[in-house]
Amino acid sequence: MPTETFFNLPKEKQQRILKAAAQEFSQAGLNEASIAKVIRMADISRGSFYQYFRDKEDLYYYYFQTLKRSGHRYLIQTIEDKDGDLFAGVEDYFLRLLPEVFEGENRSFFRHLFLNMDSHGFQRVIPCLEKKEGHHAAFHSHEREKNQQELVRVVNQASLNVQNDDELILLFKLLMHLLFSTIAEGCRQQEESANVSLDTMKEQFALKIQWLKKGARKENEHD
């Protein structure tokens, strides 16, 4: 998360830095991206950069947050609109995210994000439970707690096989892993071939959701 020094900059300078970040992070993943290039494109000094951000990762995930600022609110509202149905809410969120990742103006950034996402990256981007680090970690820990409570509030737990709020959060993380892994698989297929069918990805995700809801094991009369 940026420092207060960054937020005190003129808006034009903030946007210039984010534009430079967008350009570099759309050409390379987090590990390969060059802060030197961001600094040069943004026309700032290296010392200034470290007054604004803790490191490259700090800038990377802040840029992601600027793209997905409404993600948490949309997911919560969708679950609420679906009468607390967690599965329906997550599936709707997936359908909304898919064209943005593969066809939107930031598709190059998202492709690098999902192709290189590890467990640490997952914790930084999962809606409602984002783990933000850096200068205001204590504040964001409180914010994450608040987001979790909001998720717990809108989900109809009576329709789920969960015993408490902790189990609900665990189920939600499982669904998010399923969602992000499906998108990552699509990104890998895109690397190998330009022919990536969003309809096929939608069908596959719907099938995975169905398996998770009802089980993949076929019962027979001897069971």
C-alpha positions as CSV (number, residue, x, y, z in Angstrom):
1,M,0.0,0.0,0.0
2,P,1.4,3.4,-0.9
3,T,2.6,5.8,1.8
4,E,0.8,9.0,2.7
5,T,3.6,10.8,0.8
6,F,2.2,9.2,-2.4
7,F,-1.4,10.2,-1.7
8,N,-0.2,13.8,-1.0
9,L,1.2,14.0,-4.5
10,P,-0.7,16.0,-7.2
11,K,-3.2,13.7,-8.9
12,E,-1.4,14.2,-12.2
13,K,1.9,12.8,-10.7
14,Q,0.0,9.8,-9.1
15,Q,-1.5,9.0,-12.5
16,R,1.8,9.3,-14.2
17,I,3.3,6.7,-11.9
18,L,0.4,4.4,-12.2
19,K,0.5,4.7,-16.0
20,A,4.2,3.7,-16.0
21,A,3.3,0.8,-13.7
22,A,0.5,-0.3,-16.1
23,Q,2.9,-0.2,-19.0
24,E,5.7,-2.2,-17.3
25,F,3.4,-4.7,-15.5
26,S,1.5,-5.4,-18.8
27,Q,4.8,-6.4,-20.4
28,A,6.2,-8.5,-17.6
29,G,5.1,-10.4,-14.5
30,L,5.9,-9.2,-11.0
31,N,9.3,-11.1,-10.8
32,E,10.5,-9.9,-14.2
33,A,9.2,-6.3,-14.1
34,S,11.8,-3.6,-13.8
35,I,11.4,-0.8,-11.3
36,A,14.2,1.1,-13.2
37,K,11.8,1.2,-16.2
38,V,8.9,2.4,-14.1
39,I,11.0,5.1,-12.6
40,R,12.3,6.3,-16.0
41,M,8.8,6.3,-17.6
42,A,7.3,8.1,-14.6
43,D,10.2,10.6,-14.6
44,I,10.9,10.2,-10.9
45,S,14.0,9.4,-8.9
46,R,14.7,6.0,-7.3
47,G,14.7,7.8,-3.9
48,S,11.3,9.3,-4.6
49,F,9.9,5.8,-5.5
50,Y,10.9,4.4,-2.2
51,Q,9.2,7.3,-0.4
52,Y,6.0,6.3,-2.2
53,F,6.2,2.5,-2.1
54,R,7.9,-0.1,0.0
55,D,9.0,-2.1,-3.0
56,K,8.0,-3.3,-6.4
57,E,5.4,-5.7,-5.0
58,D,3.8,-2.9,-3.1
59,L,3.3,-0.9,-6.3
60,Y,2.2,-4.1,-8.2
61,Y,-0.7,-5.0,-5.9
62,Y,-1.7,-1.4,-5.4
63,Y,-2.1,-1.1,-9.2
64,F,-4.2,-4.3,-9.1
65,Q,-6.4,-2.8,-6.4
66,T,-7.0,0.3,-8.6
67,L,-8.3,-2.0,-11.3
68,K,-10.5,-4.1,-9.0
69,R,-11.6,-1.5,-6.4
70,S,-15.2,-2.6,-6.7
71,G,-14.6,-6.3,-6.6
72,H,-15.5,-6.8,-2.9
73,R,-18.6,-4.6,-3.1
74,Y,-19.8,-6.3,-6.3
75,L,-19.4,-9.8,-4.8
76,I,-21.2,-8.9,-1.6
77,Q,-24.0,-7.3,-3.5
78,T,-24.3,-10.3,-5.8
79,I,-24.5,-12.8,-3.0
80,E,-27.1,-10.6,-1.3
81,D,-29.1,-10.4,-4.5
82,K,-29.0,-14.2,-4.8
83,D,-30.7,-14.5,-1.4
84,G,-27.4,-15.4,0.3
85,D,-26.5,-18.2,-2.2
86,L,-22.7,-18.3,-2.0
87,F,-22.3,-20.6,-5.0
88,A,-24.5,-18.5,-7.2
89,G,-22.7,-15.3,-6.1
90,V,-19.3,-16.7,-6.8
91,E,-20.4,-18.0,-10.2
92,D,-21.8,-14.6,-11.2
93,Y,-18.6,-13.0,-10.1
94,F,-16.7,-15.4,-12.3
95,L,-18.9,-14.6,-15.3
96,R,-18.2,-10.9,-14.8
97,L,-14.5,-11.3,-14.3
98,L,-13.9,-13.6,-17.3
99,P,-14.3,-11.1,-20.2
100,E,-12.5,-8.4,-18.3
101,V,-9.4,-10.7,-17.9
102,F,-9.4,-12.1,-21.5
103,E,-10.9,-9.2,-23.5
104,G,-10.6,-6.0,-21.5
105,E,-8.1,-3.2,-21.9
106,N,-6.0,-4.6,-19.0
107,R,-5.9,-8.2,-20.4
108,S,-2.1,-8.2,-20.7
109,F,-1.7,-7.3,-17.0
110,F,-4.2,-9.9,-15.9
111,R,-2.5,-12.6,-18.1
112,H,0.8,-12.0,-16.4
113,L,-0.9,-11.9,-13.0
114,F,-2.7,-15.2,-13.3
115,L,0.2,-17.0,-15.1
116,N,2.5,-16.2,-12.2
117,M,0.2,-16.3,-9.3
118,D,1.4,-18.3,-6.2
119,S,-0.2,-18.7,-2.8
120,H,1.2,-15.4,-1.6
121,G,-0.3,-13.6,-4.6
122,F,-3.6,-15.3,-4.1
123,Q,-3.8,-13.9,-0.6
124,R,-3.2,-10.4,-2.0
125,V,-6.0,-10.5,-4.6
126,I,-8.8,-12.6,-3.2
127,P,-11.9,-10.4,-2.9
128,C,-13.2,-9.8,0.6
129,L,-10.1,-11.3,2.2
130,E,-7.2,-9.4,0.6
131,K,-4.1,-9.5,2.6
132,K,-2.5,-6.1,2.3
133,E,0.9,-5.4,3.6
134,G,3.2,-2.5,4.1
135,H,2.9,0.9,5.8
136,H,-0.7,0.5,7.0
137,A,-0.8,-3.3,7.7
138,A,-2.6,-2.9,11.0
139,F,-5.3,-0.8,9.4
140,H,-5.8,-3.2,6.6
141,S,-5.9,-6.2,9.0
142,H,-8.9,-4.4,10.5
143,E,-10.4,-3.8,7.1
144,R,-10.0,-7.4,6.1
145,E,-11.8,-8.5,9.3
146,K,-14.6,-6.1,8.5
147,N,-14.9,-7.5,4.9
148,Q,-15.0,-11.1,6.3
149,Q,-17.8,-10.1,8.7
150,E,-19.7,-8.6,5.8
151,L,-19.3,-11.9,3.8
152,V,-20.5,-13.8,6.8
153,R,-23.5,-11.5,7.1
154,V,-24.8,-11.9,3.6
155,V,-24.2,-15.7,3.1
156,N,-27.1,-18.0,4.0
157,Q,-25.2,-20.5,6.1
158,A,-28.3,-22.6,6.8
159,S,-28.1,-23.8,3.2
160,L,-24.4,-24.9,3.6
161,N,-22.7,-27.8,5.4
162,V,-20.6,-25.5,7.6
163,Q,-20.6,-25.4,11.3
164,N,-19.3,-21.9,12.0
165,D,-18.0,-18.7,10.4
166,D,-14.4,-20.1,10.2
167,E,-15.7,-23.0,8.1
168,L,-17.6,-20.6,5.8
169,I,-14.4,-18.6,5.2
170,L,-12.6,-21.8,4.4
171,L,-15.3,-22.8,1.9
172,F,-15.1,-19.3,0.4
173,K,-11.3,-19.6,-0.1
174,L,-11.8,-23.0,-1.8
175,L,-14.3,-21.4,-4.2
176,M,-11.9,-18.6,-4.9
177,H,-9.1,-21.1,-5.6
178,L,-11.3,-22.9,-8.0
179,L,-12.2,-19.6,-9.7
180,F,-8.6,-18.3,-10.0
181,S,-7.2,-21.7,-11.1
182,T,-9.8,-21.9,-13.9
183,I,-8.7,-18.5,-15.1
184,A,-5.0,-19.3,-14.8
185,E,-5.6,-22.5,-16.8
186,G,-7.3,-20.4,-19.5
187,C,-4.3,-18.0,-19.5
188,R,-1.9,-20.9,-20.0
189,Q,-4.0,-22.2,-22.9
190,Q,-3.9,-18.8,-24.4
191,E,-0.1,-18.8,-24.2
192,E,-0.1,-22.1,-26.2
193,S,-2.9,-21.1,-28.6
194,A,-4.9,-18.0,-29.4
195,N,-8.1,-20.0,-29.5
196,V,-9.5,-19.7,-25.9
197,S,-13.2,-20.1,-25.7
198,L,-14.8,-18.2,-22.9
199,D,-17.9,-20.3,-23.3
200,T,-15.9,-23.5,-22.7
201,M,-14.4,-21.9,-19.6
202,K,-17.8,-20.9,-18.3
203,E,-19.1,-24.5,-18.8
204,Q,-16.1,-26.0,-17.1
205,F,-16.4,-23.6,-14.1
206,A,-20.1,-24.4,-13.8
207,L,-19.3,-28.1,-13.8
208,K,-16.7,-27.6,-11.1
209,I,-19.2,-25.7,-9.0
210,Q,-21.8,-28.4,-9.5
211,W,-19.3,-31.1,-8.4
212,L,-18.5,-29.1,-5.3
213,K,-22.1,-28.5,-4.5
214,K,-23.3,-32.1,-5.0
215,G,-20.2,-34.2,-5.1
216,A,-18.5,-35.9,-8.0
217,R,-18.9,-39.5,-6.7
218,K,-21.7,-41.4,-8.2
219,E,-23.6,-43.3,-5.6
220,N,-25.0,-46.8,-6.3
221,E,-27.5,-49.0,-4.6
222,H,-24.7,-50.9,-2.7
223,D,-23.4,-47.7,-1.0
